[in-house]
Amino acid sequence: MPAKQVLCEDQIPSALDKCIADTIIKVGSGVVTGGALSLVLFRRRLWPITLGIGIGTGMAMANCQNKLNSTDVVRRNLERK
Amino acid sequence: MALRKMGSLIRISTKAGLAGGTVYLYYEAGLWKGTDETIDNYEKLRKDAEVVYNANPDVKKWLEYVSSSVSSNVKPYSDAITNFRKEWLNVDLSTVSSPINGVVKPVWNKGVTWTIEAIADSPETIQRLSSTGWEKLKELSMEPQGSPPKPDSSSKSAKQ
């Protein structure tokens, strides 16, 4: 199935939308895994949940950076430099 | 001794299995990959969860009961929040004759007149409030402190 063509002016907004969705999913999954670990293994402490949030946020940020750098506008600016 | 060690080993292994299982579940669902894959895999996971939810009527009933009980408990507070403006911020905009002339100016003018009137009436207001406060203090001071309550003649007659 061919990928849907995104207009040039819509590339950055759609990339940002996907970034936000990705961040929410990843932070949520970090919270859930951290909560499960904290409940089961680490005697209901808070630090696994914060660790999960941090890991999720880091992954989301890396993906966001990759996604935004792959848009045409940003790629052209980076090539110019 | 050996039984105790085996028991603790079993306990630790079940806990580690549960925790590792959660992590593996997320990895297998593909929610820790790139942006597009994450979103697609999340949609797939949501559809699978919906299928499971619809296939089990007991689970559905229990979840609906939980959601209805939660919403019924939260409703008074959510209503108060949504109706906050109507309940607490009743601004009288009757001075606004037509919105073409704007809303801010008449309301501002009304506020100015209200403030100046309050300042002009302030000596009388202060006098009234202080006199009522003084009367209340007098009433409180007239009541005997620490004395036992006097028996009512009305309660005696009721008993008879």
gemmi code that builds the backbone of each chain (N, CA, C; Angstrom):
import gemmi

chains = {
    "A": [
        ("MET", (0.853, -1.191, 0.000), (0.000, 0.000, 0.000), (0.886, 1.237, 0.000)),
        ("PRO", (0.714, 2.142, -0.985), (1.608, 3.316, -1.043), (1.319, 4.255, 0.109)),
        ("ALA", (2.383, 4.915, 0.592), (2.216, 5.854, 1.703), (1.441, 7.072, 1.227)),
        ("LYS", (0.607, 7.630, 2.161), (-0.205, 8.792, 1.803), (0.721, 9.983, 1.608)),
        ("GLN", (0.504, 10.731, 0.518), (1.337, 11.892, 0.249), (0.948, 13.017, 1.185)),
        ("VAL", (1.956, 13.554, 1.882), (1.697, 14.677, 2.792), (2.181, 15.932, 2.105)),
        ("LEU", (1.326, 16.979, 2.146), (1.719, 18.239, 1.528), (2.904, 18.824, 2.279)),
        ("CYS", (3.694, 19.614, 1.541), (4.933, 20.147, 2.112), (4.671, 20.985, 3.358)),
        ("GLU", (3.577, 21.811, 3.271), (3.324, 22.689, 4.417), (2.711, 21.939, 5.585)),
        ("ASP", (2.256, 20.689, 5.371), (1.641, 19.927, 6.455), (2.611, 18.960, 7.113)),
        ("GLN", (3.856, 18.925, 6.602), (4.778, 17.902, 7.112), (5.122, 18.121, 8.567)),
        ("ILE", (5.471, 19.377, 8.921), (5.881, 19.621, 10.312), (4.702, 19.483, 11.272)),
        ("PRO", (3.508, 20.030, 10.961), (2.386, 19.819, 11.893), (2.036, 18.346, 12.076)),
        ("SER", (2.049, 17.548, 10.983), (1.716, 16.126, 11.153), (2.802, 15.417, 11.947)),
        ("ALA", (4.072, 15.826, 11.723), (5.154, 15.228, 12.506), (4.981, 15.560, 13.988)),
        ("LEU", (4.580, 16.800, 14.287), (4.374, 17.181, 15.692), (3.216, 16.413, 16.308)),
        ("ASP", (2.127, 16.216, 15.518), (0.999, 15.433, 16.035), (1.444, 14.028, 16.403)),
        ("LYS", (2.226, 13.415, 15.498), (2.689, 12.050, 15.763), (3.622, 12.026, 16.961)),
        ("CYS", (4.445, 13.090, 17.091), (5.337, 13.202, 18.249), (4.556, 13.173, 19.540)),
        ("ILE", (3.465, 13.962, 19.586), (2.688, 14.073, 20.823), (2.050, 12.734, 21.148)),
        ("ALA", (1.461, 12.066, 20.111), (0.833, 10.766, 20.343), (1.867, 9.758, 20.836)),
        ("ASP", (3.042, 9.773, 20.186), (4.100, 8.848, 20.574), (4.551, 9.087, 22.014)),
        ("THR", (4.685, 10.399, 22.390), (5.108, 10.729, 23.758), (4.119, 10.193, 24.772)),
        ("ILE", (2.820, 10.396, 24.489), (1.808, 9.940, 25.443), (1.861, 8.430, 25.608)),
        ("ILE", (1.983, 7.706, 24.471), (1.988, 6.243, 24.550), (3.219, 5.769, 25.309)),
        ("LYS", (4.382, 6.364, 24.992), (5.617, 5.880, 25.613), (5.673, 6.212, 27.096)),
        ("VAL", (5.255, 7.430, 27.475), (5.271, 7.784, 28.889), (4.271, 6.917, 29.648)),
        ("GLY", (3.104, 6.673, 29.037), (2.111, 5.803, 29.667), (2.636, 4.392, 29.877)),
        ("SER", (3.319, 3.863, 28.855), (3.857, 2.513, 29.004), (4.952, 2.491, 30.058)),
        ("GLY", (5.751, 3.582, 30.134), (6.768, 3.667, 31.184), (6.158, 3.677, 32.566)),
        ("VAL", (5.059, 4.437, 32.702), (4.381, 4.501, 33.999), (3.852, 3.126, 34.392)),
        ("VAL", (3.251, 2.421, 33.403), (2.643, 1.118, 33.724), (3.710, 0.102, 34.104)),
        ("THR", (4.784, 0.045, 33.309), (5.830, -0.925, 33.642), (6.506, -0.557, 34.953)),
        ("GLY", (6.763, 0.751, 35.161), (7.358, 1.176, 36.428), (6.461, 0.865, 37.601)),
        ("GLY", (5.159, 1.078, 37.420), (4.217, 0.765, 38.487), (4.170, -0.722, 38.787)),
        ("ALA", (4.189, -1.543, 37.716), (4.169, -2.998, 37.928), (5.425, -3.448, 38.663)),
        ("LEU", (6.577, -2.917, 38.235), (7.836, -3.283, 38.894), (7.850, -2.841, 40.349)),
        ("SER", (7.336, -1.613, 40.575), (7.351, -1.099, 41.941), (6.439, -1.911, 42.849)),
        ("LEU", (5.252, -2.297, 42.317), (4.300, -3.060, 43.125), (4.842, -4.437, 43.463)),
        ("VAL", (5.459, -5.068, 42.410), (5.769, -6.487, 42.548), (7.145, -6.705, 43.168)),
        ("LEU", (8.132, -5.939, 42.682), (9.507, -6.232, 43.071), (10.074, -5.299, 44.125)),
        ("PHE", (9.734, -4.002, 44.028), (10.486, -3.017, 44.802), (9.704, -2.410, 45.951)),
        ("ARG", (8.772, -3.163, 46.515), (8.091, -2.786, 47.757), (7.428, -1.409, 47.694)),
        ("ARG", (6.733, -1.149, 46.575), (5.894, 0.048, 46.431), (6.652, 1.342, 46.651)),
        ("ARG", (7.852, 1.421, 46.078), (8.579, 2.692, 46.101), (8.198, 3.506, 44.869)),
        ("LEU", (8.626, 4.764, 44.880), (8.249, 5.660, 43.775), (9.270, 5.656, 42.644)),
        ("TRP", (10.512, 5.285, 42.955), (11.555, 5.500, 41.947), (11.390, 4.676, 40.671)),
        ("PRO", (10.813, 3.434, 40.711), (10.641, 2.775, 39.414), (9.686, 3.508, 38.483)),
        ("ILE", (8.673, 4.166, 39.084), (7.714, 4.891, 38.240), (8.402, 6.093, 37.598)),
        ("THR", (9.195, 6.834, 38.386), (9.918, 7.967, 37.814), (10.919, 7.495, 36.775)),
        ("LEU", (11.555, 6.335, 37.021), (12.481, 5.797, 36.030), (11.756, 5.472, 34.737)),
        ("GLY", (10.555, 4.852, 34.879), (9.762, 4.524, 33.690), (9.376, 5.773, 32.920)),
        ("ILE", (8.973, 6.823, 33.660), (8.603, 8.087, 32.998), (9.813, 8.648, 32.252)),
        ("GLY", (10.979, 8.602, 32.908), (12.177, 9.132, 32.278), (12.560, 8.368, 31.027)),
        ("ILE", (12.495, 7.031, 31.111), (12.856, 6.215, 29.945), (11.883, 6.482, 28.796)),
        ("GLY", (10.584, 6.520, 29.138), (9.585, 6.787, 28.096), (9.799, 8.134, 27.434)),
        ("THR", (10.058, 9.167, 28.282), (10.271, 10.507, 27.730), (11.507, 10.536, 26.836)),
        ("GLY", (12.576, 9.861, 27.268), (13.799, 9.843, 26.468), (13.585, 9.198, 25.111)),
        ("MET", (12.880, 8.048, 25.127), (12.612, 7.363, 23.855), (11.766, 8.235, 22.942)),
        ("ALA", (10.751, 8.873, 23.554), (9.874, 9.715, 22.741), (10.637, 10.885, 22.149)),
        ("MET", (11.532, 11.483, 22.942), (12.303, 12.623, 22.437), (13.204, 12.215, 21.284)),
        ("ALA", (13.848, 11.044, 21.411), (14.723, 10.584, 20.331), (13.919, 10.357, 19.055)),
        ("ASN", (12.729, 9.738, 19.204), (11.893, 9.493, 18.020), (11.435, 10.793, 17.389)),
        ("CYS", (11.057, 11.759, 18.271), (10.606, 13.066, 17.780), (11.698, 13.733, 16.964)),
        ("GLN", (12.909, 13.694, 17.503), (14.040, 14.342, 16.829), (14.254, 13.723, 15.452)),
        ("ASN", (14.223, 12.375, 15.423), (14.391, 11.652, 14.172), (13.315, 12.023, 13.170)),
        ("LYS", (12.064, 12.077, 13.658), (10.926, 12.344, 12.789), (11.011, 13.752, 12.211)),
        ("LEU", (11.328, 14.721, 13.076), (11.361, 16.110, 12.604), (12.542, 16.346, 11.675)),
        ("ASN", (13.670, 15.669, 11.948), (14.823, 15.849, 11.068), (14.612, 15.221, 9.707)),
        ("SER", (13.630, 14.287, 9.608), (13.402, 13.637, 8.325), (12.420, 14.399, 7.444)),
        ("THR", (11.811, 15.486, 7.972), (10.914, 16.286, 7.111), (11.755, 17.066, 6.108)),
        ("ASP", (11.124, 17.414, 4.956), (11.877, 18.039, 3.857), (12.494, 19.363, 4.275)),
        ("VAL", (11.702, 20.177, 4.971), (12.146, 21.535, 5.320), (13.418, 21.482, 6.159)),
        ("VAL", (13.365, 20.648, 7.200), (14.499, 20.588, 8.124), (15.703, 19.948, 7.442)),
        ("ARG", (15.413, 18.945, 6.603), (16.522, 18.261, 5.934), (17.257, 19.206, 5.012)),
        ("ARG", (16.504, 20.043, 4.304), (17.141, 21.002, 3.388), (17.989, 21.991, 4.164)),
        ("ASN", (17.447, 22.457, 5.319), (18.224, 23.405, 6.125), (19.494, 22.777, 6.647)),
        ("LEU", (19.407, 21.510, 7.057), (20.585, 20.841, 7.601), (21.612, 20.612, 6.490)),
        ("GLU", (21.138, 20.286, 5.258), (22.074, 20.055, 4.150), (22.796, 21.330, 3.764)),
        ("ARG", (22.038, 22.447, 3.855), (22.647, 23.736, 3.495), (23.822, 24.042, 4.404)),
        ("LYS", (23.673, 23.695, 5.692), (24.763, 23.968, 6.647), (25.902, 23.001, 6.385)),
    ],
    "B": [
        ("MET", (14.756, -25.657, 56.542), (15.690, -24.636, 56.043), (15.697, -24.620, 54.513)),
        ("ALA", (15.804, -25.815, 53.967), (15.824, -25.925, 52.501), (14.457, -25.555, 51.944)),
        ("LEU", (13.400, -25.947, 52.681), (12.047, -25.616, 52.235), (11.847, -24.101, 52.216)),
        ("ARG", (12.388, -23.448, 53.278), (12.231, -22.003, 53.375), (12.934, -21.307, 52.201)),
        ("LYS", (14.149, -21.809, 51.895), (14.896, -21.209, 50.776), (14.159, -21.423, 49.475)),
        ("MET", (13.571, -22.643, 49.341), (12.847, -22.910, 48.100), (11.613, -22.010, 47.994)),
        ("GLY", (10.950, -21.799, 49.157), (9.768, -20.935, 49.168), (10.109, -19.523, 48.748)),
        ("SER", (11.229, -18.996, 49.301), (11.620, -17.625, 48.934), (12.027, -17.555, 47.474)),
        ("LEU", (12.665, -18.627, 46.978), (13.074, -18.662, 45.569), (11.848, -18.619, 44.659)),
        ("ILE", (10.833, -19.428, 45.058), (9.602, -19.462, 44.239), (8.944, -18.092, 44.239)),
        ("ARG", (8.925, -17.448, 45.442), (8.284, -16.139, 45.548), (8.991, -15.114, 44.652)),
        ("ILE", (10.339, -15.115, 44.763), (11.102, -14.139, 43.968), (10.918, -14.405, 42.482)),
        ("SER", (10.908, -15.689, 42.104), (10.807, -15.996, 40.670), (9.430, -15.616, 40.127)),
        ("THR", (8.346, -15.797, 40.941), (7.020, -15.383, 40.457), (6.974, -13.868, 40.297)),
        ("LYS", (7.524, -13.152, 41.279), (7.504, -11.677, 41.177), (8.291, -11.214, 39.960)),
        ("ALA", (9.497, -11.797, 39.798), (10.320, -11.393, 38.647), (9.629, -11.770, 37.338)),
        ("GLY", (8.942, -12.915, 37.354), (8.213, -13.334, 36.160), (7.113, -12.374, 35.808)),
        ("LEU", (6.366, -11.910, 36.830), (5.287, -10.953, 36.591), (5.840, -9.649, 36.032)),
        ("ALA", (6.905, -9.144, 36.699), (7.475, -7.868, 36.266), (8.062, -7.990, 34.865)),
        ("GLY", (8.847, -9.065, 34.659), (9.427, -9.272, 33.329), (8.364, -9.484, 32.273)),
        ("GLY", (7.264, -10.134, 32.657), (6.174, -10.356, 31.713), (5.562, -9.061, 31.242)),
        ("THR", (5.389, -8.083, 32.187), (4.838, -6.774, 31.785), (5.755, -6.093, 30.773)),
        ("VAL", (7.067, -6.115, 31.081), (8.022, -5.459, 30.175), (8.010, -6.147, 28.820)),
        ("TYR", (7.974, -7.493, 28.843), (8.002, -8.238, 27.575), (6.730, -8.000, 26.771)),
        ("LEU", (5.596, -7.847, 27.492), (4.320, -7.599, 26.803), (4.395, -6.323, 25.985)),
        ("TYR", (4.931, -5.268, 26.618), (5.049, -4.005, 25.902), (6.013, -4.111, 24.732)),
        ("TYR", (7.122, -4.881, 24.936), (8.102, -5.037, 23.852), (7.480, -5.784, 22.690)),
        ("GLU", (6.715, -6.832, 23.029), (6.114, -7.645, 21.960), (5.026, -6.884, 21.246)),
        ("ALA", (4.283, -6.034, 21.990), (3.248, -5.228, 21.329), (3.847, -4.187, 20.405)),
        ("GLY", (5.142, -3.961, 20.512), (5.812, -3.055, 19.581), (5.610, -1.601, 19.903)),
        ("LEU", (5.406, -1.303, 21.214), (5.160, 0.088, 21.588), (6.447, 0.840, 21.895)),
        ("TRP", (7.598, 0.177, 21.704), (8.854, 0.854, 22.018), (9.728, 0.998, 20.786)),
        ("LYS", (9.056, 1.134, 19.626), (9.814, 1.281, 18.375), (9.696, 2.727, 17.904)),
        ("GLY", (9.844, 2.930, 16.581), (9.746, 4.292, 16.045), (8.340, 4.832, 16.152)),
        ("THR", (8.203, 6.108, 15.744), (6.941, 6.823, 15.967), (5.775, 6.164, 15.239)),
        ("ASP", (5.923, 5.946, 13.931), (4.805, 5.429, 13.140), (4.431, 4.029, 13.584)),
        ("GLU", (5.475, 3.186, 13.837), (5.176, 1.811, 14.256), (4.449, 1.800, 15.581)),
        ("THR", (4.885, 2.689, 16.507), (4.242, 2.742, 17.830), (2.760, 3.034, 17.692)),
        ("ILE", (2.452, 4.054, 16.866), (1.051, 4.464, 16.760), (0.223, 3.346, 16.119)),
        ("ASP", (0.755, 2.706, 15.064), (0.008, 1.618, 14.417), (-0.193, 0.453, 15.378)),
        ("ASN", (0.882, 0.109, 16.116), (0.781, -1.023, 17.045), (-0.165, -0.711, 18.191)),
        ("TYR", (-0.202, 0.552, 18.601), (-1.131, 0.923, 19.663), (-2.566, 0.755, 19.200)),
        ("GLU", (-2.835, 1.151, 17.934), (-4.190, 0.984, 17.402), (-4.567, -0.489, 17.343)),
        ("LYS", (-3.616, -1.340, 16.922), (-3.891, -2.790, 16.863), (-4.203, -3.327, 18.247)),
        ("LEU", (-3.378, -2.879, 19.248), (-3.573, -3.352, 20.621), (-4.934, -2.939, 21.147)),
        ("ARG", (-5.321, -1.698, 20.801), (-6.621, -1.201, 21.262), (-7.755, -2.022, 20.646)),
        ("LYS", (-7.614, -2.387, 19.361), (-8.672, -3.180, 18.714), (-8.754, -4.567, 19.338)),
        ("ASP", (-7.591, -5.167, 19.625), (-7.603, -6.475, 20.276), (-8.266, -6.401, 21.637)),
        ("ALA", (-7.930, -5.336, 22.396), (-8.533, -5.177, 23.724), (-10.044, -5.005, 23.610)),
        ("GLU", (-10.507, -4.288, 22.541), (-11.949, -4.118, 22.345), (-12.622, -5.440, 22.052)),
        ("VAL", (-11.927, -6.288, 21.263), (-12.496, -7.606, 20.937), (-12.667, -8.427, 22.213)),
        ("VAL", (-11.598, -8.396, 23.056), (-11.664, -9.154, 24.316), (-12.785, -8.612, 25.193)),
        ("TYR", (-12.892, -7.268, 25.228), (-13.900, -6.614, 26.051), (-15.305, -6.993, 25.599)),
        ("ASN", (-15.520, -7.024, 24.278), (-16.855, -7.343, 23.775), (-17.168, -8.833, 23.891)),
        ("ALA", (-16.118, -9.668, 23.881), (-16.360, -11.113, 23.904), (-16.749, -11.609, 25.293)),
        ("ASN", (-16.365, -10.840, 26.344), (-16.669, -11.271, 27.711), (-17.751, -10.378, 28.297)),
        ("PRO", (-19.009, -10.858, 28.366), (-20.076, -9.991, 28.885), (-19.911, -9.671, 30.365)),
        ("ASP", (-19.287, -10.608, 31.131), (-19.097, -10.337, 32.561), (-18.143, -9.179, 32.775)),
        ("VAL", (-17.025, -9.218, 32.026), (-16.036, -8.127, 32.132), (-16.668, -6.801, 31.742)),
        ("LYS", (-17.488, -6.865, 30.670), (-18.148, -5.645, 30.196), (-19.070, -5.063, 31.257)),
        ("LYS", (-19.865, -5.999, 31.883), (-20.820, -5.549, 32.898), (-20.096, -4.932, 34.081)),
        ("TRP", (-19.003, -5.599, 34.519), (-18.267, -5.108, 35.678), (-17.653, -3.752, 35.397)),
        ("LEU", (-17.079, -3.580, 34.205), (-16.445, -2.308, 33.850), (-17.476, -1.195, 33.729)),
        ("GLU", (-18.666, -1.530, 33.206), (-19.721, -0.514, 33.106), (-20.196, -0.103, 34.490)),
        ("TYR", (-20.290, -1.103, 35.413), (-20.699, -0.791, 36.779), (-19.691, 0.141, 37.443)),
        ("VAL", (-18.384, -0.192, 37.242), (-17.338, 0.633, 37.848), (-17.389, 2.056, 37.306)),
        ("SER", (-17.514, 2.173, 35.981), (-17.515, 3.513, 35.379), (-18.739, 4.305, 35.814)),
        ("SER", (-19.909, 3.633, 35.952), (-21.118, 4.358, 36.365), (-21.004, 4.806, 37.813)),
        ("SER", (-20.424, 3.948, 38.671), (-20.292, 4.342, 40.082), (-19.318, 5.504, 40.231)),
        ("VAL", (-18.208, 5.436, 39.471), (-17.226, 6.522, 39.537), (-17.842, 7.820, 39.042)),
        ("SER", (-18.573, 7.743, 37.916), (-19.141, 8.976, 37.349), (-20.208, 9.545, 38.266)),
        ("SER", (-20.987, 8.677, 38.943), (-22.030, 9.197, 39.839), (-21.413, 9.862, 41.058)),
        ("ASN", (-20.231, 9.373, 41.501), (-19.582, 10.008, 42.642), (-18.916, 11.315, 42.250)),
        ("VAL", (-18.422, 11.373, 41.023), (-17.664, 12.548, 40.587), (-18.588, 13.637, 40.066)),
        ("LYS", (-19.823, 13.260, 39.670), (-20.732, 14.207, 38.997), (-20.958, 15.509, 39.755)),
        ("PRO", (-21.249, 15.491, 41.088), (-21.494, 16.799, 41.743), (-20.323, 17.742, 41.621)),
        ("TYR", (-19.087, 17.197, 41.724), (-17.925, 18.070, 41.642), (-17.696, 18.548, 40.221)),
        ("SER", (-17.904, 17.643, 39.248), (-17.690, 18.053, 37.856), (-18.739, 19.071, 37.446)),
        ("ASP", (-19.977, 18.905, 37.975), (-21.005, 19.900, 37.663), (-20.633, 21.248, 38.248)),
        ("ALA", (-20.101, 21.219, 39.488), (-19.703, 22.481, 40.117), (-18.602, 23.151, 39.319)),
        ("ILE", (-17.668, 22.330, 38.790), (-16.577, 22.923, 38.016), (-17.089, 23.502, 36.713)),
        ("THR", (-17.996, 22.760, 36.034), (-18.481, 23.272, 34.756), (-19.397, 24.475, 34.950)),
        ("ASN", (-20.116, 24.493, 36.079), (-21.026, 25.625, 36.326), (-20.397, 26.678, 37.224)),
        ("PHE", (-19.078, 26.656, 37.337), (-18.382, 27.570, 38.236), (-18.725, 29.012, 37.916)),
        ("ARG", (-18.690, 29.316, 36.630), (-18.939, 30.705, 36.268), (-20.357, 31.111, 36.638)),
        ("LYS", (-21.323, 30.216, 36.382), (-22.719, 30.571, 36.669), (-22.940, 30.688, 38.170)),
        ("GLU", (-22.239, 29.842, 38.956), (-22.495, 29.854, 40.389), (-21.767, 30.967, 41.099)),
        ("TRP", (-20.516, 31.196, 40.735), (-19.670, 32.082, 41.534), (-19.380, 33.423, 40.893)),
        ("LEU", (-19.457, 33.491, 39.586), (-19.062, 34.728, 38.926), (-20.255, 35.358, 38.244)),
        ("ASN", (-21.334, 35.588, 39.010), (-22.527, 36.188, 38.404), (-22.289, 37.667, 38.196)),
        ("VAL", (-21.803, 37.989, 37.039), (-21.550, 39.404, 36.719), (-22.811, 39.977, 36.104)),
        ("ASP", (-23.279, 41.091, 36.659), (-24.506, 41.717, 36.178), (-24.163, 42.574, 34.988)),
        ("LEU", (-24.526, 42.097, 33.821), (-24.198, 42.841, 32.601), (-25.424, 43.564, 32.064)),
        ("SER", (-26.342, 43.951, 32.989), (-27.545, 44.621, 32.504), (-27.244, 46.031, 32.019)),
        ("THR", (-26.066, 46.571, 32.424), (-25.729, 47.916, 31.953), (-25.346, 47.923, 30.482)),
        ("VAL", (-25.026, 46.744, 29.979), (-24.627, 46.690, 28.576), (-25.877, 46.729, 27.718)),
        ("SER", (-26.111, 47.853, 27.079), (-27.332, 47.996, 26.282), (-27.176, 47.288, 24.949)),
        ("SER", (-26.047, 47.484, 24.309), (-25.830, 46.795, 23.036), (-24.367, 46.400, 22.954)),
        ("PRO", (-24.088, 45.219, 22.451), (-22.690, 44.780, 22.419), (-21.817, 45.552, 21.441)),
        ("ILE", (-22.453, 46.391, 20.586), (-21.651, 47.141, 19.612), (-20.769, 48.147, 20.339)),
        ("ASN", (-21.319, 48.717, 21.454), (-20.529, 49.702, 22.183), (-19.465, 49.070, 23.049)),
        ("GLY", (-19.435, 47.753, 23.100), (-18.418, 47.084, 23.888), (-18.921, 46.707, 25.268)),
        ("VAL", (-18.191, 45.790, 25.892), (-18.591, 45.265, 27.203), (-17.730, 45.856, 28.310)),
        ("VAL", (-16.477, 46.148, 27.998), (-15.526, 46.500, 29.056), (-15.850, 47.854, 29.651)),
        ("LYS", (-16.170, 48.823, 28.764), (-16.317, 50.199, 29.252), (-17.488, 50.351, 30.239)),
        ("PRO", (-18.702, 49.864, 29.896), (-19.803, 50.038, 30.874), (-19.544, 49.307, 32.181)),
        ("VAL", (-18.954, 48.087, 32.083), (-18.678, 47.332, 33.303), (-17.649, 48.050, 34.152)),
        ("TRP", (-16.634, 48.611, 33.494), (-15.607, 49.352, 34.217), (-16.212, 50.569, 34.912)),
        ("ASN", (-17.054, 51.287, 34.148), (-17.683, 52.476, 34.743), (-18.539, 52.111, 35.936)),
        ("LYS", (-19.269, 50.980, 35.793), (-20.106, 50.535, 36.914), (-19.248, 50.213, 38.125)),
        ("GLY", (-18.101, 49.591, 37.876), (-17.200, 49.276, 38.974), (-16.675, 50.522, 39.653)),
        ("VAL", (-16.355, 51.534, 38.826), (-15.847, 52.792, 39.395), (-16.896, 53.440, 40.284)),
        ("THR", (-18.166, 53.491, 39.780), (-19.231, 54.125, 40.583), (-19.466, 53.355, 41.869)),
        ("TRP", (-19.409, 52.015, 41.785), (-19.626, 51.206, 42.982), (-18.555, 51.473, 44.020)),
        ("THR", (-17.299, 51.579, 43.568), (-16.197, 51.830, 44.496), (-16.343, 53.184, 45.168)),
        ("ILE", (-16.639, 54.214, 44.356), (-16.727, 55.569, 44.923), (-17.897, 55.667, 45.889)),
        ("GLU", (-19.028, 54.998, 45.566), (-20.176, 55.003, 46.480), (-19.828, 54.317, 47.793)),
        ("ALA", (-19.076, 53.214, 47.698), (-18.680, 52.506, 48.917), (-17.793, 53.376, 49.790)),
        ("ILE", (-16.855, 54.107, 49.145), (-15.980, 54.999, 49.921), (-16.803, 56.100, 50.569)),
        ("ALA", (-17.799, 56.648, 49.831), (-18.621, 57.736, 50.366), (-19.475, 57.259, 51.533)),
        ("ASP", (-19.975, 56.011, 51.456), (-20.828, 55.479, 52.529), (-20.034, 54.837, 53.637)),
        ("SER", (-18.692, 54.831, 53.507), (-17.883, 54.048, 54.446), (-18.044, 54.459, 55.907)),
        ("PRO", (-18.146, 55.776, 56.295), (-18.315, 56.084, 57.728), (-19.574, 55.454, 58.321)),
        ("GLU", (-20.707, 55.545, 57.564), (-21.948, 54.950, 58.074), (-21.838, 53.438, 58.168)),
        ("THR", (-21.205, 52.801, 57.140), (-21.068, 51.340, 57.145), (-20.248, 50.885, 58.336)),
        ("ILE", (-19.118, 51.631, 58.561), (-18.236, 51.251, 59.666), (-18.969, 51.400, 60.996)),
        ("GLN", (-19.739, 52.503, 61.118), (-20.465, 52.734, 62.369), (-21.485, 51.635, 62.627)),
        ("ARG", (-22.195, 51.228, 61.534), (-23.226, 50.196, 61.683), (-22.600, 48.874, 62.084)),
        ("LEU", (-21.532, 48.504, 61.403), (-20.888, 47.214, 61.676), (-20.311, 47.184, 63.083)),
        ("SER", (-19.676, 48.317, 63.488), (-19.072, 48.325, 64.826), (-20.145, 48.271, 65.905)),
        ("SER", (-21.306, 48.950, 65.676), (-22.361, 48.920, 66.701), (-22.949, 47.530, 66.823)),
        ("THR", (-23.193, 46.852, 65.681), (-23.731, 45.489, 65.760), (-22.729, 44.547, 66.411)),
        ("GLY", (-21.421, 44.757, 66.103), (-20.390, 43.916, 66.723), (-20.339, 44.135, 68.215)),
        ("TRP", (-20.470, 45.409, 68.645), (-20.436, 45.729, 70.068), (-21.620, 45.080, 70.780)),
        ("GLU", (-22.822, 45.123, 70.150), (-24.014, 44.505, 70.739), (-23.805, 43.007, 70.937)),
        ("LYS", (-23.215, 42.360, 69.908), (-22.976, 40.907, 69.987), (-22.027, 40.583, 71.128)),
        ("LEU", (-20.970, 41.409, 71.249), (-19.993, 41.166, 72.318), (-20.650, 41.311, 73.681)),
        ("LYS", (-21.541, 42.333, 73.784), (-22.246, 42.537, 75.047), (-23.095, 41.329, 75.405)),
        ("GLU", (-23.814, 40.793, 74.427), (-24.658, 39.608, 74.664), (-23.820, 38.437, 75.136)),
        ("LEU", (-22.656, 38.246, 74.477), (-21.792, 37.123, 74.851), (-21.254, 37.294, 76.269)),
        ("SER", (-20.918, 38.572, 76.616), (-20.351, 38.798, 77.941), (-21.398, 38.677, 79.030)),
        ("MET", (-22.700, 38.945, 78.726), (-23.760, 38.878, 79.728), (-24.032, 37.446, 80.158)),
        ("GLU", (-23.801, 36.443, 79.254), (-24.080, 35.047, 79.615), (-23.076, 34.617, 80.663)),
        ("PRO", (-23.577, 33.963, 81.757), (-22.632, 33.527, 82.790), (-21.778, 32.390, 82.270)),
        ("GLN", (-20.437, 32.512, 82.464), (-19.539, 31.488, 81.963), (-19.300, 30.457, 83.037)),
        ("GLY", (-19.269, 29.179, 82.689), (-18.913, 28.094, 83.595), (-20.036, 27.688, 84.532)),
        ("SER", (-21.147, 28.406, 84.555), (-22.220, 28.024, 85.465), (-23.044, 26.924, 84.816)),
        ("PRO", (-23.617, 26.002, 85.641), (-24.412, 24.923, 85.051), (-25.660, 25.495, 84.411)),
        ("PRO", (-26.164, 24.816, 83.405), (-27.350, 25.328, 82.721), (-28.544, 25.303, 83.648)),
        ("LYS", (-29.283, 26.428, 83.655), (-30.431, 26.527, 84.542), (-31.555, 25.643, 84.041)),
        ("PRO", (-32.239, 24.933, 84.915), (-33.338, 24.080, 84.435), (-34.472, 24.939, 83.947)),
        ("ASP", (-35.039, 24.516, 82.813), (-36.126, 25.280, 82.232), (-37.402, 24.989, 82.968)),
        ("SER", (-38.214, 25.989, 83.263), (-39.512, 25.759, 83.893), (-40.437, 25.065, 82.893)),
        ("SER", (-40.269, 25.297, 81.590), (-41.112, 24.657, 80.588), (-40.887, 23.152, 80.573)),
        ("SER", (-39.632, 22.681, 80.728), (-39.367, 21.227, 80.697), (-39.986, 20.582, 81.938)),
        ("LYS", (-39.982, 21.286, 83.097), (-40.576, 20.721, 84.326), (-42.075, 20.528, 84.126)),
        ("SER", (-42.709, 21.522, 83.573), (-44.158, 21.431, 83.365), (-44.474, 20.325, 82.357)),
        ("ALA", (-43.593, 20.108, 81.352), (-43.828, 19.051, 80.359), (-43.753, 17.688, 81.027)),
        ("LYS", (-42.797, 17.532, 81.973), (-42.630, 16.230, 82.639), (-43.876, 15.906, 83.461)),
        ("GLN", (-44.419, 16.979, 84.151), (-45.618, 16.776, 84.962), (-46.807, 16.559, 84.022)),
    ],
}
model = gemmi.Model(1)
for chain_id, residues in chains.items():
    chain = gemmi.Chain(chain_id)
    for i, (resn, *xyz) in enumerate(residues, 1):
        res = gemmi.Residue()
        res.name, res.seqid = resn, gemmi.SeqId(i, " ")
        for name, pos in zip(("N", "CA", "C"), xyz):
            atom = gemmi.Atom()
            atom.name, atom.element = name, gemmi.Element(name[0])
            atom.pos, atom.b_iso = gemmi.Position(*pos), 0.0
            res.add_atom(atom)
        chain.add_residue(res)
    model.add_chain(chain)
structure = gemmi.Structure()
structure.add_model(model)
structure.setup_entities()
